[in-house]
Amino acid sequence: MITLLTQQPLPQPERLAAPQLQAIGDSYARLARAVATDDRPLIVGSAKELVECVARVILEAQGHATSDNAEHTKVVGLAHQVVEYVTGPDMPANDPLRIVSGEAKKIAIQLAQLRNRFGTGHGRAVLHPVTDEVIEMSVHGALIWVRWALVRVDTVLLGAVPPLIADLEGKTFYGGDLAQRLAAADVPRLGESDQRRLGLAVGRRAARETHNVRYEGIDPCAEVPDAWPDAYREGIVTGLFLNEDGQIYAHPSISPQNAALVLQHHSKAEEVLGELRERLASASWSPFFVYTRQETLAAMHDAAGRLEPAAQPVWAEIIGALQDRAEK
């Protein structure tokens, strides 16, 4: 049975890089060769290594690589957390689907103990007999968790923050692309740091006239206010006025009105603008802003009325400071 099982191809997530797929394929092939030759200690050791390989690939693809000496239990546990929420972030802990996947994780983690007792990787003074039960548990236990995790990787990576930010720096976004990836990212569930970083990338890309990013990453902040957290909004505002080099880069027909739109539903818009004011005061000007500054300042005047009253004085201070610098 396990011979046939290890001859079946593993899922091939499209969003994993070729070297990552190669690493998984190499580990799986080693397990298959051990099964074919009935090298029982190697079967146990290879089953554990396959699980750990897949776990490390998942974490690396998410931008959270682990050290080489990280414990098997920790690596598998972290990778399981990454893919688990695909089942449903609001699913109760006692739901059968969550319980089943959790039990699969427990088996995958215990493979380290089976390897320690029966498998390769340790010199032994006493050989323990590797029974059929040990072999069946090692192979089935590894492949249940590995297959379960791999079929979820594409959905997880669709919303993974590091690759999404990297793509926002230059990849083409067609209609629906960003909306789908932001939904997969589950922005309200992210930590504030990731929310802010993601908003920053969206704001910067929108300021470069990528309209689909603006339609799907900024407009929904006004259309569905409760779905977009403050930290994400803060990132957008900063990105609409500062480029990757820390220079002032604002598009006259995009940056002012979209910053005002995003801040309409921010709990402390005046504080966000206060921080932006300080950053703009020390930032150099991009050639684009030098050329379009008067147009941008006029657009900022026009957008002032969209802000909450408490935020309008700070907005006016930003305009005044930029105007003063333009006249020097």
Rosetta blueprint (number, residue, H / E / L):
1 M L
2 I H
3 T H
4 L H
5 L H
6 T L
7 Q L
8 Q L
9 P L
10 L L
11 P L
12 Q L
13 P L
14 E L
15 R L
16 L L
17 A L
18 A H
19 P H
20 Q H
21 L H
22 Q H
23 A H
24 I H
25 G H
26 D H
27 S H
28 Y H
29 A H
30 R H
31 L H
32 A H
33 R H
34 A H
35 V H
36 A H
37 T L
38 D L
39 D L
40 R H
41 P H
42 L H
43 I H
44 V H
45 G H
46 S H
47 A H
48 K H
49 E H
50 L H
51 V H
52 E H
53 C H
54 V H
55 A H
56 R H
57 V H
58 I H
59 L H
60 E H
61 A H
62 Q L
63 G L
64 H L
65 A L
66 T L
67 S L
68 D L
69 N L
70 A L
71 E L
72 H H
73 T H
74 K H
75 V H
76 V H
77 G H
78 L H
79 A H
80 H H
81 Q H
82 V H
83 V H
84 E H
85 Y H
86 V H
87 T H
88 G L
89 P L
90 D L
91 M L
92 P L
93 A L
94 N L
95 D L
96 P H
97 L H
98 R H
99 I H
100 V H
101 S H
102 G H
103 E H
104 A H
105 K H
106 K H
107 I H
108 A H
109 I H
110 Q H
111 L H
112 A H
113 Q H
114 L H
115 R H
116 N H
117 R H
118 F H
119 G L
120 T L
121 G L
122 H L
123 G L
124 R L
125 A L
126 V L
127 L L
128 H L
129 P L
130 V L
131 T L
132 D H
133 E H
134 V H
135 I H
136 E H
137 M H
138 S H
139 V H
140 H H
141 G H
142 A H
143 L H
144 I H
145 W H
146 V H
147 R H
148 W H
149 A H
150 L H
151 V H
152 R H
153 V H
154 D H
155 T H
156 V H
157 L H
158 L H
159 G L
160 A L
161 V H
162 P H
163 P H
164 L H
165 I H
166 A H
167 D H
168 L H
169 E L
170 G L
171 K L
172 T L
173 F L
174 Y L
175 G L
176 G L
177 D H
178 L H
179 A H
180 Q H
181 R H
182 L H
183 A H
184 A H
185 A H
186 D L
187 V H
188 P H
189 R H
190 L L
191 G L
192 E H
193 S H
194 D H
195 Q H
196 R H
197 R H
198 L H
199 G H
200 L H
201 A H
202 V H
203 G H
204 R H
205 R H
206 A H
207 A H
208 R L
209 E L
210 T L
211 H H
212 N H
213 V H
214 R H
215 Y H
216 E H
217 G H
218 I L
219 D L
220 P H
221 C H
222 A H
223 E H
224 V L
225 P H
226 D H
227 A H
228 W L
229 P L
230 D H
231 A H
232 Y H
233 R H
234 E H
235 G H
236 I H
237 V H
238 T H
239 G H
240 L H
241 F H
242 L E
243 N L
244 E L
245 D L
246 G L
247 Q L
248 I E
249 Y L
250 A L
251 H L
252 P L
253 S L
254 I L
255 S H
256 P H
257 Q H
258 N H
259 A H
260 A H
261 L H
262 V H
263 L H
264 Q L
265 H L
266 H L
267 S L
268 K L
269 A H
270 E H
271 E H
272 V H
273 L H
274 G H
275 E H
276 L H
277 R H
278 E H
279 R H
280 L H
281 A H
282 S H
283 A L
284 S L
285 W E
286 S L
287 P H
288 F H
289 F H
290 V H
291 Y H
292 T H
293 R H
294 Q H
295 E H
296 T H
297 L H
298 A H
299 A H
300 M H
301 H H
302 D H
303 A H
304 A H
305 G H
306 R H
307 L L
308 E L
309 P L
310 A L
311 A L
312 Q H
313 P H
314 V H
315 W H
316 A H
317 E H
318 I H
319 I H
320 G H
321 A H
322 L H
323 Q H
324 D H
325 R H
326 A H
327 E H
328 K L
